[in-house]
Amino acid sequence: MSDLNNLNGKEEQSKNEEHSEKNLVENTSLESTESTDANTSEAEEENQSVATSTSDSESEDDGVNEIDESNAEDAEDEGHKDRHTIELKAYDTMSLEALAIELERLLRTEKVQAIKTHVEGINHEFKNKFQALLDEKKEDFLNEGGNEIDFYYSSPVQKRYKAAYNDYRKKRNEYYQNIEKNLKQNLTDKLEIIEELKGLINVEENINTTYKHFKELQERWKNTGPIPRDKYNNAWNSYHHHVEMFYDFLHLNRDLRDLDFKHNLEQKLKIIERAEELAKDDNVLRAFRELQELHKMWKEELGPVQREFREDIWNKFKAATKTINDKRQLYFQEIDKVYEKNLETKLEIIEAIKAISEENITSHNGWQKKIKEVEELRESFFNAGKVPIKENENTWAKFKESVRTFNRRKNGFYKDLKKEQYTNLQKKLDLIKIAEDNKDSEDYEVTTPLMKKIQSDWKKIGHVPRKDSDKIWKRFKAACNFYFDKLHAKRNAANKEGLEAFGKKLELLDTLKNLKPFTDKEKGIEQIKEYTNQWKELGRVPNDKRYIEGKFNKAVDDLLSKLEMDKNEVEMIKFENKLDHMNTEDDNRDLDNERSFIRKKIDEVKSQINQLENNLQFFTNVDDNNPLVKEVHNNIKTHKEALDLWETKLSKIKELY
């Protein structure tokens, strides 16, 4: 018999007790009856009394039934107990990769028989989340025009998880194969002990010898290892029945029986004392786990007590058990409230996704914004926590359907957009064919306008699929550049005037460099314009001599910088000179590039102005003379002046088209 003194310091780590423990199957009948008294009539009276007490307190027995069922599970293999000390994490909030890593960690650090509940939770979440991902990938594949029979998708995290899960199944199977033989043998041994107990009754030998044999059988029973879980309660009930029968037989020697009764009473009072202490413990899960051990000792290691004490001590033990179980049920009720709140949050998220799906989104940027919003809602759903078990599957199904509906609309939009892009692709391919067919042409009068026109048409055509964009642009640009480079080379070779113009421009450039600074601003500007006109009238220079244009522009810039002029005025004179030069070219490439550059600068300056004006909103109650406010206003003014200059430049360049 175990000594209850060892229980005083014993506390199990059960802060991570799984919620589903409260749903243990309650199919084990309450074994509340104690042994009968020395004669049969007293035994019948006692059994009837306990039966009546049991029928009056079915609600009290629910907790006892749960304890019996859990003890039956632990009886199969004591390693099962460890499951109560292993943290059950919020698997529904974990990513696929995090779930795979957690499964690997459990296999590496815990006993395989103790992680069944944990692995089931991980496996449930992984399968659901991966299936949702698979559904999305499949829908995207079909929207791209793929055939369902050709769809296939796998990922490294799936392979990693499968490897870990298969490792778990292998270890679990190996473990249970190893203990199966022992479980069966232990069951056989316990059934033999029961048969020997039967044979003790009415045996014709000294009662002391028989009692000694009985005590040996009790010790053998206690020391026999685990048996199959599904046989545990039946085996114990049968064993307990024949123990009671033996105590009925002991009426021939009341001294031996009373000695046992006394010992059992002392130990059971210690159990009651410890149970009453646990009833005051605020850690209800830890208290319940230790209470299971107390019931196991009461049931498996201790026999009956004197008739007059039986009902009283059992009621005391049962009362303490009820207090602990009531606190435990209240604890789970509070958890249920949290789960109900989580359910409300998740249902709100689902409705938010549905609402986004019903919006009329007609642009790529609009869809990109909504895709980001839905992704954030998905993340919030996964982080919202657990919901009641009965609602879990239904909530998950609603969530998947809401996301699937959004994806269908998104994919439908991009499917239509891709149709338009493929139409644009064909248009650009047609232009490429024209460019490539004419790039070798030497009929420059006819071909040059044609090549300029297809360049203009190209810009008017919308987007094409991204995978084709760079490739077709390179083909088109190569054909156009080939033609215009050939045109320029031919003109340079045929135009002797270009070399003459180069010589004259060298002389004019030397003249500019040797000019003394102008003392009169107006005359200086007029003189510079005159030199600029002379430069243009000298004509074009060969392509390999065009660097002289840059030198001329620099010389003009130096002269202008020495005049006391508004910087914007100087800038516009320089810009107009630059445009005059660009406008003498045979194609519009330089003009096009300059226009694109100016538009980009306008957008940048506008963005900076908007940002500065937004910053002013943070100074609602600050005086305008505040240094920070004044600095922001000055910056806005500077940027607006720059914007005016860029817009003036853009209007100038538009006049040339």
N, C-alpha and C positions, 0 to 999 in steps of 0.2 A: 504494500500500500504506500502511496506517495505521501510525503510530509508536506503540508500546506505552508510551512514556514518559508519554503523556497519561493513562494509567490510574492512575498512582500516587495521585492525590488524589481519585479518583472513588468516591463512595459513594452509592447510591440510598437514598432514604427508603422503607423497606419494613417498618417496625414494624407496620404495619396490614395486612400481606399476608393475603389471605383464605385461610381454611383449605382451601377447596375447590381451591386451586391444586394440591394434591398429587394430585388426581383427574384431571389433564389426560389427554386421550385419548392413549394411547401407540401411535399407528398409523404413526409415521414410522420407517423403518428407519435403523439407525445407519450414517452415512457415515464409516466409519473408515479406508477405504483411501486411501492416498496415491497419487500418480502412479507409473506404472511407470517402469522404467529405460529406457535408450536403445533397447534391442532388445526385441522382442516376447516372446521366451522369458523374459526377466527379469521382464517385466510380468506374465505369467501366473503365475510363481512367487510374486511379491509378493502378487497378489490371492488366491492359494490360502492363503498364510500368514496374511493378515489375516482371511480367512474362518474359518480354524481358530481364530484368537485370539478372534474375535467369538463363535463358538459356545461357547467355554469361559468366557465372561464375560457371559452374558446379564443377570445381576443388576446388573452394573456399568453396563450400557447403558440400564437403565430410566431413570436420571436424565438421561442424554444425550437419550433420546427425549422426555422431558418438556421439556427445554430446546429441542429442535428444534421441538416443537409450539408452544411459547410464542413462539419467535422468528418462526415462520410467521405467527402472529396479529399480532405487532407489525409484520411486514413489510408487511402490507396498509395500515397507516397508523400512523406513528410516534406519533400522538396516543394510541394505545392504551396506550403505556407509562405514561402518567400514572395509569392505574387503580391501579398499585401504590403510589402515594404518597397516594391519597385514603383517608381513614379509613373502614373498614367498621365502623359502629357496631352496638350490640346492638339491632337493630331489633325483636326479639321482646319486648323490655321496654318499648317505646315505646307511648304512647297513639295513638289515631287522629289526633288533632290534631298530636301531635309528629311522626308519620310524614309528614303533609302538609307541615308546616313544613320538615322535612329534605329532602324532594323539591324543594321550592321553592328551598331554599338551594343544592342541588347544581346545579340548572339555572341559577342566577344566577351561581355562582362557578367552575364546572368546565366542561371541554370535554364536549360531548354524547357523543362517541364513547368517552370514558373512564369513563363512569358506568353502563355497561350492567349490570354485576354488582350495583352498589349499588341501582339502580332495580328490578332483579328481586327483590332481597331485600326492599326496601320494599313493592313491589307484592304480594308473597306474603303478608307479614304484614298489610297493610291489608285485603286481600280476606278473609283468614281471620277477622280480628277483626270486620270489619264484617258478615260473614255470620253470625257468632255473635250479634252484636247484633240483626241482622235477624230471626234465628230466634226470639229472645226476644220481640221486639216482635210478631211474627206470632202467637206462642203466646198472648201476653197479649190480642191482638185477638180471637182465636178464643174464648178463655175468657170474654171479655166478651159473647159471643154474636154476634160479627161473622161475615160470610160470607167464606170464603177468597178468592173472586173479587173482593171489594171491598177487600182489604188493599193498602195502599200506605204506604211509609215512605221518607222521605228526610231528610237532615240537612245543615246548612251545611258540616260538615266533609267530608261525602261530595262535595258540589258543589265545594268547594275542592280536594280531592284530584283529582277527575276533571279539573278545569281544568288542574292542574299536570301530570298524566300525559298528557293530550292534547297539551299544549305540548311535553312531552318527545318524544312520538312524531312530532310535526310537525317539530321541530328535527332529530331523528335521521334522518327520511326525507329532509328537505331536504339534510342533510349528505351522506348516502350517494348521493343522486341527483347531487350535485355532483361527488363523487369517482369515481363509477362509470365515467364516460367516461374519466377519466385512468387508472384502473386497467386498463381494457381496452387503452388505447393503449400503456401501459407494458409490458403483457404482449406485445402485438404487437411492440414494439421489441426486447424481450429474445429473443423467438423468432427475429427477424431476425438478431440478434447470433449466436445459436446456428447459424443457417444459414450465416452468414459464416465462423464457426469451422470448420464442416465443409469449406468451400471452400478453406481454407488448406492443407490436406493435399495433398501431391503437386502443388502449384501450380508451374508452371515459371517461377520468377523468383528473384532473388537472395535467399538465406536471410535476410540482414540486413533486406531490405525486408519479407519475410514476417513476421519477428519483430517489426519495428516495427508492422506492421499488427495483429499479435496483441496487442501491448501496448495499442494504441488500443482494440481491442475489449474488453479487460479493463477499461479505464478507463470506456468507455461503459456496460458492464454495471453497474459500481459506481455510476455517476451516474444511471442510469435510476431513476425513481421507483418507488413501491410498486405491487405487483400483487395480484390477488385471492388471499386466503389459501389457498383450496383448490387454487391452481395453483402455489404457492410451491415446495414440495418437488420436484414433478416438473420444474419449470423449472430449479431449481438442479441436480438430479441430471443432467439432460441437459447442462446447461452444463458441469458438472464433468467429465462423461464426455468431452466433446469437448476440453476443456482437456488432459486426460490424453493423449488421442489426439494432440494437437498436440505435447506433450512427447515422445511416442514418435517423432514425425516429426522432432524436433529432434536426433536422433542424427547428422544430417548436420553439426550445428554444436554440439559439446559445450560450447564456451566460453560461448555465450549461455545454454544450459540450466544450466550449473554456476553462473553468476552469479546466476540466479534462485534456484537451490537454496540458495545461501549466504544470500541476503537472507531467504528464507522461513524458514530454520533460525534465524537470529538473532531474527527476530520471534516465532517460535513458542517459543523458549526464554524470551523475555520474558513471553509469555503464561503459560507453565508456572510461572515464578517468581511472577507475580502470583496465579495460582490457588493455589499452595502457601501464599502469605501469607493468602489468603482462607480457606483450610482451618483457619487458627488463629483466625479471627475468631469471637467469641462471638455476634455478631448473625447468626444463620444465614440469616435471610430476606434481609437485605441482601447477604450473601455470595453467596447463590444468584442474586439478581438480577444482580449484577455478573458472576457466572460465565456467565450467559446471554449477556452482551455479549462475553465472551472467546470463547465457542463461535461466536458469530456472526462475529467477526473471523477466527478460525481457519478457519471454513468458507467465508466469502464473500470475504474480502479477501486471503487467503494461499494460495499454491499448494503443491505438493509439495516435499519435501527429498530429499537424497541417500538412496539405498536403504538404506545401512547405518545411518542415523539414524532411519528412519521408525518402525519398531516401538517403539524405545526412547522417543522423545519422545511418541509417542501414548500409550504405557502410562503415562508419567509424568503426562501431562495427565489421562488417564482416572482415575489413582489419586487425584489431587487432587480431581477431580470426584466420585469415589466418597466420599471423606472428607466433602466438603461435603454431598453428598446424604444420607449416613448420618446426619449431625448434624441435617439438616433433617427426615428421617423420624422421628428420636428426638424432635425438638421437637413434631412433629404427634402422636406417640404420647402425649406428656405432655398435649397439648391434648385428645386423645381421652379420657384419664383424667378430666379436668375435665368433659368433656361427659357421660361415663358417670355421674359423681357428680351432675351436674345432672339427668340422666334419673331417677336414684333419687329425688331431691328432688321432681321433678314427679310421679312415680308415687305418692309418699307423699301429696302434696297431693290428687291425684285420689281416692285411697282415703279421705282425710279428708272430702272432699265427698260421696262415696258413703255414708259412715257417717252423716253428718248427714241425708242424704236418707232413711235408713232409720229415723231416730228417730221416736217417736210424739209429735208436737207438736200440741197441741189448743187453743192459745190464740193470740190476736193478738200479745200481748207475746212469747210463746215464738217465734213465727215471725219477729217483728221482730229478735229477738236472733240467730236462726240466719241470717237474711238478711245481717246485718252480718258474721257469722263467715264465710259463704261469700264475701262480697265481699272480705274480707281474704285469704282463701285464693286467690281469683282474682288478686289483686294480687301475692301471693307467687309464684304460678305464672308470671306474666309477668316477674317480676324474677329468676327462678331461673337464667337464662342459657340458652345453646344446648345442644342435645342432639345426639348423632350423627345425621348426615344421614339414614341409613337408618331411624332411629326417629322422625324429626320428624313425618311425616304421621300415623303411628299414634298417637303421644303426643297430638297435637293433637285427633285424632278422639276418643280416650278422654276427654280433658278436656271437650270440647264435650258429649259424651254425659252425663258426670257432672253438669255444670251444668244441662243440659236436663232430666235426671231430677229434680233438686232443684226446678227451676222448675215442672215439671208438678205435683209434690206441693204446692208453695206455692200455685200458681194454683188447684188443686183445692180447697184449704182455703178460699181467699178466695171461690171461686165458691159454695161451700156457705154461707159466711158472708153473702154478698150475697143469697142466696135468703132467708135468715132476715131480713136487713135489709129486703128488699122486702116480706116479710110484715108486719114491724113498721110499715113505711111505710103499708101499707094500713090497718092498725089505727088509726094516728094520723089518717089521712085521714078515717076513719069518725068519729072524735071531733071533728075539725074541722067535719064536716058537721052534727053535733049542735049544736056551739057556734054555728055560723053560722045554723042554722035557729031557734035559741032566743034569739039575742042581742036581738031586738026584743020578746020576750015581756014582758007586764006582769003575768003570773000569778006574782008573786014567791014565794009560798009553795011552789009546785010547782017552779018553774024554778031557784030559788036552790040547793036541795039537789042538783038535777041537775047544775048547773054546777060545784058543788064536787066532785061525784063524778067527772065527766069530767076535772077537773084532777088528781084523785088517780090515776085510771086512766092518764093520760098519763105520770105519773112511773114507773109500773110497767112500761111497755112499753120494750123494749130499744132498741139503736141502730138508726138508719136510714141509708141511703146518705148520705155526707157532702155530696154536691151538693144534697140535698133538705133537709138538717137545718135550716139557718137559715130557709129559705123557709117550711116548714110551721110552724115554731115561731112565726114572726111572724104567720102567719094565725091560729093558735090563740090566741095571746096577745091579738091585736087583737079577736077575737070575744068572749073572756072579759072583757077590760077594758071593752069597749063596754057589755056587760051590767051589770057591777058599777058602773061609773061612772054609768050611768043609774039604777041602783038607789039609789046613794048620793045622787045629785042629787034624786031624788024624795023620799027620806026627809028630806033636809035642808030641802027646801022645805015639807014637810008637818009638820015637827016644831018647833013653837014653843018646846018645852021646851029645845031645844038652845041657843037664844039666852039663855033664862033661866039655863040651866046655865053658860053662858059668863060672864054677869054675876056670878053667885055665885062662880065660880072665880077671877075677877079679884079679888074681895074677899078670898077665902081666900089667894090668892097674896100680896096686900099684907100680910096678917097674918103669913105665913111670913117674908117679907122683914124685917119689923120685930121678929121674935122675938130676944130676947137669948140668947147662948150658954148651953146647959144646963150646970149644974154637976154634976148627978148623971147618970151614964151610963145607968143603967137607966131612970130616969124620962124621960130624953131620948129613948131609943129608943121607949119606950111612947108618948110624946107625938107623936113623928114618925109612928108607925104610926097613931095616932088621926087625925092630919091626913090621912094617906094614905087611910084609910077614908072620911073625910068627902069627900075629893076624888072618890073613885070613886062615892060615893052621890049626888053632885050630877048624875051622868049625863053623857051625851055632848054634845059641842059640835058645831056645824056644821063641815063639812070645811074651809071657808076660815078657821076659827078654831082649828084643831087645833094651831097653833104654840104655844098656851098650855100644851099638855102638856109641851113641851120646857122651857118656863120653869119649870113646876112641878118637873120632874125635877131641874133645875139647882138650884133652891132647896133641895130635899131633899138633894141631894148636898152642898151647902155646909154644911147643918146636920150631916149625918153626919160630914163631914170634921173638924168641930170637936170631935167626941167621941173619947175615947181608946178606940178599938175596933180589933180586928184588921182589917187591910185586906180580907181575904177575906170576913169577916162583913159589912163595909160593902158590898162588891161584890155579895154575894148579896141583900142587902136592896134595893139599887138594881135588880138584875136582876129580882127578883120583882115590884117595882113596874112595871117595864117590861113583863113578861109579862102582868100584870093588865090593863094598858092594851091590849096587842095582842089579848088574848083577848075583848075586847068588840067586836071588828070583825066584820063580816058575812062576810068571807072569810078564808081562811088565808094569804093572800099574805105578809103581814109575818111570821107565824110560820114559814112555809116558808123565807123568806129568812134569818131568824135561825137556824133549825136548820142550814141549809146553811153559814152562816158559822161556827157553832160547830164543826161537823164538820171544816171546813177547818183551823181553828185547832188542833184536836186532832191532826190528821195532821201539821201543821207542828211542833208541840211534840214529838211522838213521834220525828219525823225528827231533830230537834236533839238529843234525848236519845241516840238511837242513835249519832249522830256523835260526841258527847262520850264515850260509853262505848267506842267504837272507838278514840278517841284515847288512852284509858287504856292500851291494849295496847302502846303505844310506850314506856310507863314500867314495863316488867316488873321491872327491877332497881333501881327508884328508891324511896327511902323515902317513906311516905305524908306525911311532914312537909315534903316538898319543896314550895316555894311554887307551882310549876307544877301539881303533882298536887293540892294543896289547892284551887287555883283551879278546876280541872276538876271536882273533887268538889262544890264550892260551886255551880258552874253547873248540875250535874246536879240537885242538891237544889232549886235555884230553879225549874228547868224542871219537875221532878216536882210541885212545889207548884202551879205554874200549870196543869199537866195535871189535877190533882185538881179545881181550880176549874172548868176548862172541862167536865170530865166531869160534875160536879155540875150545872152549868148545863144540859147536854144532858139529863140525867135529869129535871130540872124541866120542860123544854119538852116532853119526850115525854109527861109526865103530862096534857098538855092535848089530846092527840090521841085 
